Amino acid sequence: MNTTVTGTSNPSKPYQVQVRKDIVYGVGAVGACNGREAILRELKLDLYQPILGAPTHNRPVLVMAFGGAFHRGSKEDDAYGNAPQRNNSVAWYCHEFARRGYVACSIDYRLVPEDPQPGNTPVTFSPKNFPRSRVDVVRKIMGLSKASDDMLWRGVEAASDDMALALRYIKAQSAEWGINPQRLAIGGFSAGARTALNVAFGEREPVAAVIALSGYMDAQDIERHLALGQSFPPLLLISAENDLDYVARHTPDMVARFRAHGLHCEHVQVNGATHFYPANAPAVHDSRGLTTVECAMVAFLEHAMPG
């Protein structure tokens, strides 16, 4: 584990940031397919904390999971593409929210090529419904053959198991890290956003808010999870006009379904953008009008987790 201090002065981001890398939050089984014996690998997170004048208790928390079609990416870097069609990494979001006074964590999780062994808390009900368009492209780029439904299911389930484990670890550090576990939000980009949704609604891990940057949840999964009647957190769904086919097509329906069940669900669309959009991309909030991706996230969290 190593520690660095970063950050510069900015009126809306007044704090320097101390970064502690590679904190082990648990272990996960990998290499479990084709009759092989599984092995355990460490699961790690990077901790971003505001320092030098920042509050030291009751601090809000933002936990982010990276994107990469459940096949690639990392807690350090999941940016992809060329500007202006290039997303900011979840590590960047963690750093910038720490500059605003949040304690933020960018988490590691197991990926499909590792052959992860999921636990016994399924969050998806029909692997055959998994959208494959981006996964197939990424596997081709990586030189991998087409994945089976079971391979993808194991990866999606393992990712949600890992994020849920990370949340329990983070909450256990509340006193040491000066955080308020009742003010803990989760989010992510693409596969990470889908994982955050699965953790909040499938794993049923108590959180105060969810931010999904181009995330997806199958309609059947939404209905089956919400039918259980538990109190669920408010959501911010962000998507791009020219997002991945299934994200662009299904996000309006996701918003409608969540709202039909009485959830507070906000939607922001990044007009003219692809799946890979930066934090400063101009966007339109469905009730507040013109904004940017980052500003929409800030406003949503301030409303969902007041100090």
C-alpha positions as a Markdown table, in Angstrom:
| # | Residue | x | y | z |
|---|---|---|---|---|
| 1 | Met | 0.0 | 0.0 | 0.0 |
| 2 | Asn | 1.4 | 3.4 | -0.9 |
| 3 | Thr | 0.2 | 7.0 | -0.2 |
| 4 | Thr | 0.3 | 10.2 | -2.3 |
| 5 | Val | -1.0 | 13.7 | -1.9 |
| 6 | Thr | -2.5 | 15.5 | -4.9 |
| 7 | Gly | -4.9 | 18.4 | -5.7 |
| 8 | Thr | -4.8 | 22.1 | -6.4 |
| 9 | Ser | -6.8 | 25.1 | -5.2 |
| 10 | Asn | -10.3 | 25.5 | -6.7 |
| 11 | Pro | -13.2 | 27.3 | -5.0 |
| 12 | Ser | -15.6 | 24.4 | -5.5 |
| 13 | Lys | -12.9 | 21.9 | -4.9 |
| 14 | Pro | -10.9 | 23.4 | -2.0 |
| 15 | Tyr | -9.2 | 20.3 | -0.6 |
| 16 | Gln | -6.0 | 18.5 | -1.3 |
| 17 | Val | -6.4 | 14.7 | -1.6 |
| 18 | Gln | -4.5 | 11.9 | 0.1 |
| 19 | Val | -4.5 | 8.7 | -1.9 |
| 20 | Arg | -3.9 | 5.3 | -0.3 |
| 21 | Lys | -3.6 | 2.6 | -2.9 |
| 22 | Asp | -4.1 | -1.1 | -2.9 |
| 23 | Ile | -6.0 | -1.5 | 0.4 |
| 24 | Val | -7.1 | -5.2 | 0.6 |
| 25 | Tyr | -10.8 | -5.4 | 1.3 |
| 26 | Gly | -11.2 | -9.2 | 0.8 |
| 27 | Val | -10.5 | -12.2 | -1.4 |
| 28 | Gly | -12.4 | -13.8 | -4.3 |
| 29 | Ala | -12.1 | -17.2 | -6.0 |
| 30 | Val | -10.9 | -17.3 | -9.6 |
| 31 | Gly | -9.9 | -20.1 | -12.0 |
| 32 | Ala | -12.9 | -22.2 | -11.1 |
| 33 | Cys | -14.1 | -23.4 | -14.5 |
| 34 | Asn | -13.4 | -26.6 | -16.5 |
| 35 | Gly | -12.7 | -28.8 | -13.5 |
| 36 | Arg | -9.8 | -26.7 | -12.2 |
| 37 | Glu | -9.4 | -25.9 | -8.5 |
| 38 | Ala | -10.2 | -22.3 | -7.7 |
| 39 | Ile | -7.6 | -20.1 | -6.1 |
| 40 | Leu | -8.2 | -17.0 | -4.0 |
| 41 | Arg | -6.9 | -13.6 | -5.1 |
| 42 | Glu | -6.8 | -10.4 | -3.2 |
| 43 | Leu | -9.4 | -7.7 | -3.9 |
| 44 | Lys | -8.2 | -4.2 | -3.5 |
| 45 | Leu | -9.4 | -0.6 | -3.4 |
| 46 | Asp | -7.8 | 2.9 | -3.6 |
| 47 | Leu | -8.9 | 5.3 | -0.9 |
| 48 | Tyr | -9.2 | 9.1 | -1.7 |
| 49 | Gln | -9.5 | 11.3 | 1.3 |
| 50 | Pro | -9.7 | 15.1 | 1.6 |
| 51 | Ile | -7.1 | 16.7 | 3.8 |
| 52 | Leu | -5.8 | 20.1 | 5.1 |
| 53 | Gly | -8.9 | 21.7 | 6.6 |
| 54 | Ala | -11.4 | 19.1 | 5.4 |
| 55 | Pro | -14.0 | 17.8 | 7.9 |
| 56 | Thr | -12.7 | 14.7 | 9.8 |
| 57 | His | -16.1 | 13.1 | 10.7 |
| 58 | Asn | -19.6 | 12.6 | 9.3 |
| 59 | Arg | -18.0 | 12.6 | 5.9 |
| 60 | Pro | -20.0 | 11.4 | 2.8 |
| 61 | Val | -18.7 | 8.5 | 0.9 |
| 62 | Leu | -18.7 | 7.7 | -2.9 |
| 63 | Val | -17.7 | 4.2 | -4.0 |
| 64 | Met | -17.1 | 3.7 | -7.7 |
| 65 | Ala | -16.6 | 0.6 | -9.9 |
| 66 | Phe | -14.8 | 0.8 | -13.2 |
| 67 | Gly | -16.1 | -0.1 | -16.7 |
| 68 | Gly | -14.8 | -2.4 | -19.3 |
| 69 | Ala | -17.6 | -4.9 | -20.3 |
| 70 | Phe | -16.6 | -7.1 | -17.3 |
| 71 | His | -13.5 | -8.0 | -19.2 |
| 72 | Arg | -10.9 | -5.2 | -18.8 |
| 73 | Gly | -10.3 | -1.9 | -17.1 |
| 74 | Ser | -9.0 | -1.3 | -13.6 |
| 75 | Lys | -9.6 | 0.8 | -10.5 |
| 76 | Glu | -6.7 | 3.0 | -11.7 |
| 77 | Asp | -7.9 | 3.6 | -15.3 |
| 78 | Asp | -10.9 | 2.7 | -17.3 |
| 79 | Ala | -10.8 | 5.7 | -19.7 |
| 80 | Tyr | -11.2 | 4.8 | -23.3 |
| 81 | Gly | -11.3 | 6.5 | -26.7 |
| 82 | Asn | -10.0 | 9.8 | -28.1 |
| 83 | Ala | -11.2 | 13.2 | -27.0 |
| 84 | Pro | -13.9 | 14.4 | -27.2 |
| 85 | Gln | -15.2 | 10.8 | -27.2 |
| 86 | Arg | -13.2 | 9.7 | -24.2 |
| 87 | Asn | -14.6 | 9.1 | -20.7 |
| 88 | Asn | -13.0 | 10.2 | -17.4 |
| 89 | Ser | -11.9 | 7.2 | -15.4 |
| 90 | Val | -13.7 | 6.3 | -12.2 |
| 91 | Ala | -10.4 | 7.1 | -10.4 |
| 92 | Trp | -10.7 | 10.6 | -11.7 |
| 93 | Tyr | -14.2 | 11.0 | -10.3 |
| 94 | Cys | -13.0 | 9.7 | -7.0 |
| 95 | His | -10.2 | 12.2 | -6.9 |
| 96 | Glu | -12.4 | 15.1 | -7.8 |
| 97 | Phe | -15.1 | 14.3 | -5.4 |
| 98 | Ala | -12.5 | 13.9 | -2.6 |
| 99 | Arg | -11.5 | 17.5 | -3.5 |
| 100 | Arg | -15.1 | 18.4 | -2.7 |
| 101 | Gly | -14.9 | 16.8 | 0.7 |
| 102 | Tyr | -16.0 | 13.2 | 0.0 |
| 103 | Val | -14.2 | 10.1 | 1.0 |
| 104 | Ala | -14.1 | 8.1 | -2.2 |
| 105 | Cys | -13.1 | 4.6 | -3.1 |
| 106 | Ser | -12.2 | 3.1 | -6.5 |
| 107 | Ile | -12.6 | -0.6 | -6.2 |
| 108 | Asp | -11.2 | -3.7 | -7.9 |
| 109 | Tyr | -13.4 | -6.6 | -8.8 |
| 110 | Arg | -13.0 | -10.0 | -10.6 |
| 111 | Leu | -13.4 | -10.1 | -14.4 |
| 112 | Val | -14.8 | -12.7 | -16.8 |
| 113 | Pro | -11.4 | -13.8 | -18.2 |
| 114 | Glu | -10.4 | -14.8 | -14.6 |
| 115 | Asp | -13.1 | -17.5 | -14.5 |
| 116 | Pro | -14.5 | -16.1 | -11.2 |
| 117 | Gln | -16.6 | -18.2 | -8.8 |
| 118 | Pro | -19.7 | -16.3 | -7.8 |
| 119 | Gly | -21.3 | -16.6 | -4.4 |
| 120 | Asn | -24.9 | -17.7 | -3.6 |
| 121 | Thr | -26.6 | -14.3 | -3.9 |
| 122 | Pro | -27.8 | -14.2 | -7.6 |
| 123 | Val | -28.7 | -10.7 | -8.9 |
| 124 | Thr | -29.6 | -11.7 | -12.5 |
| 125 | Phe | -32.4 | -14.1 | -13.4 |
| 126 | Ser | -31.9 | -14.8 | -17.1 |
| 127 | Pro | -28.3 | -14.9 | -18.5 |
| 128 | Lys | -29.7 | -15.3 | -22.0 |
| 129 | Asn | -31.0 | -11.7 | -21.7 |
| 130 | Phe | -27.5 | -10.3 | -21.2 |
| 131 | Pro | -26.8 | -7.7 | -23.9 |
| 132 | Arg | -23.7 | -8.9 | -25.8 |
| 133 | Ser | -22.9 | -6.2 | -28.4 |
| 134 | Arg | -20.1 | -4.5 | -26.4 |
| 135 | Val | -18.9 | -7.7 | -24.8 |
| 136 | Asp | -18.5 | -9.3 | -28.2 |
| 137 | Val | -16.5 | -6.3 | -29.5 |
| 138 | Val | -14.2 | -6.3 | -26.4 |
| 139 | Arg | -13.6 | -10.0 | -26.6 |
| 140 | Lys | -12.6 | -9.7 | -30.2 |
| 141 | Ile | -10.2 | -6.8 | -29.4 |
| 142 | Met | -8.7 | -9.0 | -26.7 |
| 143 | Gly | -8.3 | -12.0 | -29.0 |
| 144 | Leu | -10.9 | -14.1 | -27.1 |
| 145 | Ser | -13.6 | -16.4 | -28.6 |
| 146 | Lys | -17.2 | -15.7 | -28.0 |
| 147 | Ala | -18.2 | -16.1 | -24.4 |
| 148 | Ser | -20.9 | -18.5 | -23.2 |
| 149 | Asp | -23.9 | -17.3 | -21.3 |
| 150 | Asp | -22.6 | -19.0 | -18.2 |
| 151 | Met | -19.2 | -17.3 | -18.5 |
| 152 | Leu | -20.8 | -13.8 | -18.6 |
| 153 | Trp | -23.2 | -14.7 | -15.8 |
| 154 | Arg | -20.4 | -15.7 | -13.5 |
| 155 | Gly | -18.5 | -12.5 | -14.2 |
| 156 | Val | -21.6 | -10.3 | -13.6 |
| 157 | Glu | -22.4 | -12.1 | -10.4 |
| 158 | Ala | -18.8 | -12.1 | -9.1 |
| 159 | Ala | -18.6 | -8.3 | -9.7 |
| 160 | Ser | -21.6 | -7.7 | -7.6 |
| 161 | Asp | -20.4 | -10.0 | -4.9 |
| 162 | Asp | -17.1 | -8.1 | -4.8 |
| 163 | Met | -18.7 | -4.6 | -4.7 |
| 164 | Ala | -21.0 | -5.7 | -1.9 |
| 165 | Leu | -18.0 | -7.1 | 0.0 |
| 166 | Ala | -16.1 | -3.8 | -0.5 |
| 167 | Leu | -19.1 | -1.8 | 0.9 |
| 168 | Arg | -19.2 | -4.0 | 4.0 |
| 169 | Tyr | -15.4 | -3.4 | 4.5 |
| 170 | Ile | -15.7 | 0.3 | 4.0 |
| 171 | Lys | -18.6 | 0.6 | 6.5 |
| 172 | Ala | -16.5 | -1.3 | 9.0 |
| 173 | Gln | -13.8 | 1.5 | 8.7 |
| 174 | Ser | -16.3 | 4.2 | 9.5 |
| 175 | Ala | -14.6 | 5.3 | 12.7 |
| 176 | Glu | -11.1 | 5.2 | 11.4 |
| 177 | Trp | -11.9 | 7.0 | 8.2 |
| 178 | Gly | -14.3 | 9.5 | 9.7 |
| 179 | Ile | -17.2 | 8.6 | 7.4 |
| 180 | Asn | -20.9 | 8.3 | 7.9 |
| 181 | Pro | -22.2 | 5.0 | 6.6 |
| 182 | Gln | -25.6 | 6.5 | 6.2 |
| 183 | Arg | -24.2 | 8.9 | 3.7 |
| 184 | Leu | -22.7 | 6.3 | 1.4 |
| 185 | Ala | -23.4 | 6.4 | -2.4 |
| 186 | Ile | -22.3 | 3.9 | -5.0 |
| 187 | Gly | -21.8 | 4.2 | -8.7 |
| 188 | Gly | -19.7 | 3.3 | -11.7 |
| 189 | Phe | -19.3 | 3.5 | -15.4 |
| 190 | Ser | -20.7 | 1.0 | -17.9 |
| 191 | Ala | -20.1 | -2.5 | -16.4 |
| 192 | Gly | -19.3 | -0.7 | -13.1 |
| 193 | Ala | -22.6 | 1.1 | -13.3 |
| 194 | Arg | -24.5 | -2.1 | -13.9 |
| 195 | Thr | -22.7 | -3.6 | -10.9 |
| 196 | Ala | -23.7 | -0.7 | -8.7 |
| 197 | Leu | -27.3 | -1.2 | -9.7 |
| 198 | Asn | -27.1 | -5.0 | -9.0 |
| 199 | Val | -25.6 | -4.3 | -5.6 |
| 200 | Ala | -28.3 | -1.8 | -4.5 |
| 201 | Phe | -31.2 | -3.8 | -5.9 |
| 202 | Gly | -30.0 | -7.4 | -6.2 |
| 203 | Glu | -27.6 | -7.8 | -3.3 |
| 204 | Arg | -29.8 | -5.4 | -1.4 |
| 205 | Glu | -26.8 | -3.7 | 0.2 |
| 206 | Pro | -28.0 | -0.6 | 2.1 |
| 207 | Val | -26.8 | 2.6 | 0.3 |
| 208 | Ala | -28.0 | 6.2 | 0.3 |
| 209 | Ala | -27.8 | 6.7 | -3.5 |
| 210 | Val | -26.8 | 5.2 | -6.8 |
| 211 | Ile | -25.2 | 6.9 | -9.8 |
| 212 | Ala | -25.1 | 4.8 | -13.0 |
| 213 | Leu | -23.0 | 6.3 | -15.8 |
| 214 | Ser | -24.3 | 4.4 | -18.8 |
| 215 | Gly | -25.5 | 1.4 | -16.8 |
| 216 | Tyr | -28.1 | -1.2 | -17.6 |
| 217 | Met | -30.5 | -3.5 | -15.7 |
| 218 | Asp | -32.8 | -5.9 | -17.4 |
| 219 | Ala | -36.5 | -5.2 | -17.0 |
| 220 | Gln | -37.2 | -8.6 | -15.6 |
| 221 | Asp | -34.5 | -8.1 | -12.9 |
| 222 | Ile | -35.9 | -4.6 | -12.0 |
| 223 | Glu | -39.4 | -5.9 | -11.6 |
| 224 | Arg | -38.4 | -9.0 | -9.6 |
| 225 | His | -36.1 | -7.0 | -7.2 |
| 226 | Leu | -38.6 | -4.2 | -6.7 |
| 227 | Ala | -41.5 | -6.7 | -6.1 |
| 228 | Leu | -39.8 | -7.6 | -2.8 |
| 229 | Gly | -40.9 | -4.3 | -1.4 |
| 230 | Gln | -37.8 | -3.1 | 0.3 |
| 231 | Ser | -37.0 | 0.6 | 0.7 |
| 232 | Phe | -34.6 | 1.4 | -2.2 |
| 233 | Pro | -32.2 | 4.4 | -2.7 |
| 234 | Pro | -32.7 | 7.3 | -5.1 |
| 235 | Leu | -31.0 | 7.0 | -8.5 |
| 236 | Leu | -29.3 | 9.1 | -11.1 |
| 237 | Leu | -29.1 | 7.4 | -14.5 |
| 238 | Ile | -26.8 | 9.1 | -17.1 |
| 239 | Ser | -26.8 | 8.0 | -20.7 |
| 240 | Ala | -25.6 | 9.4 | -24.0 |
| 241 | Glu | -27.7 | 10.1 | -27.1 |
| 242 | Asn | -25.5 | 7.7 | -29.1 |
| 243 | Asp | -24.7 | 5.3 | -26.3 |
| 244 | Leu | -24.3 | 1.5 | -26.6 |
| 245 | Asp | -27.4 | 0.2 | -28.4 |
| 246 | Tyr | -29.0 | -1.4 | -25.3 |
| 247 | Val | -28.2 | 1.5 | -23.0 |
| 248 | Ala | -29.7 | 4.1 | -25.3 |
| 249 | Arg | -32.7 | 2.0 | -26.0 |
| 250 | His | -33.5 | 0.8 | -22.5 |
| 251 | Thr | -32.6 | 3.8 | -20.2 |
| 252 | Pro | -36.0 | 5.6 | -20.7 |
| 253 | Asp | -37.8 | 2.3 | -19.8 |
| 254 | Met | -35.6 | 1.8 | -16.7 |
| 255 | Val | -36.4 | 5.4 | -15.5 |
| 256 | Ala | -40.1 | 4.7 | -16.1 |
| 257 | Arg | -40.0 | 1.4 | -14.2 |
| 258 | Phe | -38.2 | 2.8 | -11.2 |
| 259 | Arg | -40.6 | 5.8 | -11.0 |
| 260 | Ala | -43.6 | 3.5 | -11.4 |
| 261 | His | -42.5 | 1.8 | -8.2 |
| 262 | Gly | -42.2 | 5.1 | -6.4 |
| 263 | Leu | -38.5 | 5.6 | -6.5 |
| 264 | His | -36.8 | 8.9 | -6.9 |
| 265 | Cys | -35.0 | 8.5 | -10.3 |
| 266 | Glu | -33.3 | 11.3 | -12.2 |
| 267 | His | -32.1 | 11.1 | -15.8 |
| 268 | Val | -29.4 | 13.0 | -17.6 |
| 269 | Gln | -28.8 | 12.7 | -21.3 |
| 270 | Val | -25.5 | 13.7 | -22.9 |
| 271 | Asn | -26.6 | 14.9 | -26.3 |
| 272 | Gly | -24.6 | 14.0 | -29.4 |
| 273 | Ala | -22.2 | 11.8 | -27.4 |
| 274 | Thr | -21.2 | 8.2 | -27.6 |
| 275 | His | -20.7 | 5.7 | -24.7 |
| 276 | Phe | -17.4 | 7.4 | -23.9 |
| 277 | Tyr | -18.2 | 11.0 | -22.7 |
| 278 | Pro | -16.1 | 13.2 | -20.4 |
| 279 | Ala | -17.3 | 14.6 | -17.0 |
| 280 | Asn | -17.6 | 18.1 | -18.5 |
| 281 | Ala | -19.8 | 17.0 | -21.4 |
| 282 | Pro | -22.8 | 19.3 | -21.8 |
| 283 | Ala | -25.9 | 17.4 | -20.8 |
| 284 | Val | -29.6 | 17.9 | -20.1 |
| 285 | His | -31.2 | 17.0 | -16.8 |
| 286 | Asp | -34.8 | 15.8 | -17.2 |
| 287 | Ser | -36.1 | 18.4 | -14.7 |
| 288 | Arg | -33.4 | 21.0 | -14.2 |
| 289 | Gly | -32.3 | 21.6 | -17.8 |
| 290 | Leu | -28.8 | 22.2 | -19.0 |
| 291 | Thr | -25.9 | 20.9 | -17.0 |
| 292 | Thr | -22.8 | 18.8 | -17.3 |
| 293 | Val | -22.2 | 15.2 | -16.2 |
| 294 | Glu | -20.1 | 16.1 | -13.2 |
| 295 | Cys | -22.4 | 19.0 | -12.1 |
| 296 | Ala | -25.4 | 16.7 | -12.3 |
| 297 | Met | -23.7 | 14.1 | -10.1 |
| 298 | Val | -22.8 | 16.8 | -7.5 |
| 299 | Ala | -26.4 | 18.2 | -7.4 |
| 300 | Phe | -27.9 | 14.7 | -7.1 |
| 301 | Leu | -25.6 | 13.7 | -4.2 |
| 302 | Glu | -26.2 | 17.0 | -2.4 |
| 303 | His | -29.9 | 16.3 | -2.5 |
| 304 | Ala | -29.7 | 12.6 | -1.7 |
| 305 | Met | -27.1 | 12.9 | 1.1 |
| 306 | Pro | -27.4 | 16.3 | 2.8 |
| 307 | Gly | -24.8 | 17.1 | 5.4 |
